[in-house]
Amino acid sequence: MIAVATGHAKTSQAAFDVLEAGGTAIDACIAAALMAFVAEPVLAGPLGGGFLLHVPRDGQARMLDAFVQTPMRARSDQDIRAIEADFGTSTQTFHIGAGTVAASGLMPALFDAHAARGRIPMTELAAPAVKAARDGLTLTPFQARLNSIVAPILTASTGISALYAEDGKLRPAGTQMHNAALADVLEVSAIEGHRIFVDGEVGQALCQMDGSHLTLNDLRRYTAQYRTPLNVQRGDAEILLNPAPSIGGTQIALALMLCPHRANPVERAACLAAIHELRSQGEIDTSSAVLGELRRTLSRGGIRQTGTTHISVIDQKGDGAALTLSNGTGAGLLVPGTGIMPNNMLGEEDVVPGGIEGWQPNTRLTSAMCPTALRRADGGVSLLGSGGSNRIRSALTHVALNLLDHGMRLEQAIEAPRLHVDGIPSHLDAEAPLPEGELVALRNAWPEMLHWKEPSMYFGGVHAVRRDRTGRQVEAAADPRREGTALSRS
């Protein structure tokens, strides 16, 4: 009994093949992550960040924090440039360049997880991604749309433009995309280990880029951290979420605390508004120590990681793992000789405390990403997560409520319409299709509501797997909003 759900057919197939070969849930997540670096390069990269939730069938769940860290010092001659990304209905300013790259420990963390819980050799886990990068993968319509949104980033330098564009125009859907340099890096690292990303060829090339704050000491001092998941009870379910210092789990925990059982759309919108506005509504004891801690975490600020994807798996033992990855929007350049676009997290003004000119040295940044587990009292478990920037909180809240309060199947819970509250002052986005009565009630409560006429990638991309209490039945579902792919075998 195995199950996989990810944001790309090749990513899912890589994980599924590993599980078929007897690999663990951790093995499958690693193989999927390596393939995502090739198949979903705008959303995930070896020099990005992520969070890995491991939920063994018997044993304690742990969250591995492999998100990015600020450098230990800032340099005055930093390389930072502003670009405008076109989202169709609006544009947004992003900052790119070598001066926006934060210290990444993602690859060392994946190697660490493999040493603890892996079974298949890293060379075998990496082989499909290496082959795909070398032989080429067909650019899907969804990935082509993503590329068009961040076109100024993918054409910002000669190196990055050579991968994604031809004669100044982005390559269209259906194009075979090759990255031989990335294939070489993944192949060598699988043989030699993670040091290549720390003080080996990749780490040295990264730190030698003009205008970068990073030094080899930043990479050497980085430590991935295992944390105890944030735990919230709802009915007979224990919900495991990403704890502080990250913000995503805190937001979802607050929403689940505030939402009444089988909340209607207006009540759900009110709960989403409450966490957005950092205030409680309803009959919640605001003197609660738990709620106080959650609200202190929320006060750290907002998050807007645009490039995010997710992987959920269950292995033959019934163990589960959920891995969410982000590369920000990417720094708009390639680390020389690697085929890798590094993150631009230091250029995300609402991610970095103090802004792009005033970040605090040697600080683990907060994140909206939240790999999640729902453990039922009867022993069944669901693992899920989402891409979607600040919509992660609303996407996962909706799916969790659909599963826990309404008993929906995974596919139904994921495809059901979603709401999202954002902005100052707060405004509501509502996704079709909603029944006319619910639509009228929402408009009465939110006169300025924006009604989306069809499902949209804007509302996130939840990929989830589930097994029953016996471990003999599994289920997998991936979000069609982001061309997700699910595979399972009972």
Secondary structure, 3 states (H helix, E strand, C coil): CEEEEECCHHHHHHHHHHHHCCCCHHHHHHHHHHHHHHHCCCCCCCCCEEEEEEECCCCCCEEEEECCECCCCCCCCCCCEEEEEECCCCEEEEEECHHHCCECCHHHHHHHHHHHHCCCCHHHHHHHHHHHHHHCEECCHHHHHHHHHCHHHHCCCHHHHHHHEECCEECCCCCEECCHHHHHHHHHHHHHCHHHHCCCHHHHHHHCCCCCCCCHHHHHHCCCEEECCEEEEECCEEEEECCCCCCHHHHHHHHHHHCCCCCCHHHHHHHHHHHHCCCCCCCCCCCCHHHHHHHHHHCCCCCCCCEEEEEEEECCCCCEEEEEEEEECCCCCCECCCCECCCCHHHCCCCCCCCCCCCCCCCECCCCCCCEEEEECCCCEEEEEEECHHHHHHHHHHHHHHHHCCCCCHHHHHHCCCEEEECCCCEEEEECCCCHHHHHHHHHHCCCCEEECCCCHHHCEEEEEEECCCCCCEEEECCHHHCCEEEEEC
